[in-house]
């Protein structure tokens, strides 16, 4: 009998002690993936792209080949080559589909549950195929349920859903609203041939012309939401309503010229001007409350100034944070910092992520020198020129199953008085961690690509 109780007590001790040690080990951010190496990163003339969409990541390599890792079910921690028979010059992707422009200027795609991939009953959802017979495409951008493409002749084309005027076709004669019909083939937007860049996300699109003017179409601001959080409602009630307009065809956004780039957030857009200033089109809703708005910087078209700096040269953003580069080459970040996608350095003794950077720019490490950047809600991925892949924030490819400890902690916190057990933190990097290396090309293989 005595032996039985000893065994029971020892078992309980091992279970409780092991669970506590495991929780502590996973609560401390660390690089638990390790540095791994793959084959050499093929050389080429294509500008690399990194796309983070949900739990997936895709890299377009310099030779036009594609790599992916992550995934809801596969949990791939290291990049693998996909569609090896294809070579792309530009890609766009979301959680359901991938579309890309091949070297011959045709558009190909694969995926499921996406209106930008025309349905074909004879093909599997993941089977890649040429979407259209048209050629001459050079840039792509994908929205919620539509996509736009820029041709080499300076024309813009769109296909997919026209629910919010995303196809840019205007209001049909004799009607008051844009058509709700989708299009499985590209439709030219207007007749202009001097477009140089395109940007779309969600339901709005922007394009810049050779003269530096910027144009917009599609629905930018959604219907008001009611939140259980009274603070959010207060902020929402202060937001001005967008003036009625025909959003179904491109119209010039502002009288100013000299626009260089656009990054779309969920309900607003960041605009980069050639003078180095950043501007906001739309309302900084509670989703992007972390933006620093200079109320004195509004122009006659309602654009709001982001800070007072005038030396920005490059920017990239997700719904939760923004990274921007200054003329001196330094990189800065602003936004929510859940799981530390801003790669801010931890202070001594700190095991959790640094606090959010709300309304203030935080400088990234001096060694930050990206070749390509991919931002997710809680992740920042960087490819450097030496073929190394770096990660900060939530780890792409790490399983995100809710651990047993979190259920136990929630139950204790609900039932016990004066007891607060912390949840176990998901796996994440506390700063930029080197997670993958494509080996450098050997001199003997330098001419093999």
C-alpha positions, 0 to 999 in steps of 0.5 A: 500500500505504501509503495502504491502511494509513493508511485502515485505521488511521484507520478503527480510530481513528474506530471506537474513539474514537467508541465511547469518546466515545459511552460517556462521553456516555451514562454521564453522567446528563443530560436528553436528552429536553428540555422539550416542550409539548403542548395545555393540560391539561384542567380538571376535578374528578378527582384526577389519578393517575400509574401507572408499570408496568414501562416504561409510564406512564399519567396520569389527567387532571383531566377524566378523560382518559387519557395514556400514554407509554413501552412496550416496543416503541413507546418513546413519550417524550411523553404521547399521548391514549388512549381519547379518547371515555372519561372516568374517575374512577379507574383501576388498571393493570399491564403487561398491562391497564388498568381504570377507573371511568367517570363513570357508575360502570361499570367498563371495561377493556382489555388482554391476559393478565390475569385481571381482563379477562374474555375475549371471543372476539369482541373484540380484546385492546386493545379497550376494553369495559364489563366488568360491568353493575353501577354505583355503583363509585368506587375500584379496586385491582388485584392479581397476578391479581384486582381489588377495587372499592369502591362508593358504598354502602360495599360491596367487590366482587372478581373474577379469580383466587381462588388465594390467597383474593383474592376474600375469599369464605372457605373453602367448607363441608366443605373445608379450603382456599379455592376455586381457581375464578376469577370473571368477575363481581364477588362481594361480600366479606361484607355490611358497608357501612361500608368507606371505602378499599381497597388490594390488590397481588400476593395480599393485600388491605387495607380500612379502615372508617369507624371506623378499623379495618383488615382484611386478607385474601389471602396476604401472605407467600409460600413461602420462597426459597433464594438463592445469596447466603448473606447473603440466606439468613441474613436469610431464616432469621431471619424468623418464620413467619406464624401459621396463619389463615383468610386467605380472608376479611377479618379485623381486623388489629389492635386499634388504630383510626385507620388512614388509608392502606395501601401494599403492597410485594411481601411486606409492607404499609406502614400510615399511622396518624392519629397520623403514625406508619408501621408495617409488616405482614409481614416485611421480606424481603431485597427490602425490606431498606432499610426502617428497622425500630424493633424496640422499636415492635412492637405486640401484633399483630406490626406493626413501627414504621418509624422513630420519626417521628410527623408523616407525612401521606402516603406512596407506595411501590414495591418499591424505595423509599418517599416520604413527606410530613411535616406541614410539607409537606416530602418524604422518601425512603428505599430503593434508589436505582438510577438515582436515583429518589429525586432526590437531588442529586449532589455535585460531580464525581459522575457516577453516582447517589448511594448508596442510602438504606438505613434513613435518610430523605433529604430531597427538594428543597424545591421538590418539590410534587406534584399526583400521583406515580407510582413504578416500580422505578427511576423517580419521575414527578411532576405539579405543579399547573402542568401540568408533568411531572417525572422522576427515575431511569430514563427512561420511553420510553428504549430499553433495548437492551443496547449493544455496549459492554457486551458488549465490556466484559464480554468484556474483563473475563472474558479480560483480567487486571487490567482492569475496564471500566465498563458504559455506564449506561442513560439516566436523570435524576440529579435531577428533570428537567422533561420535559413541559408541558401548556400553561396554559389561556388565559383565553378558553378557561377556560370551554370544559371 
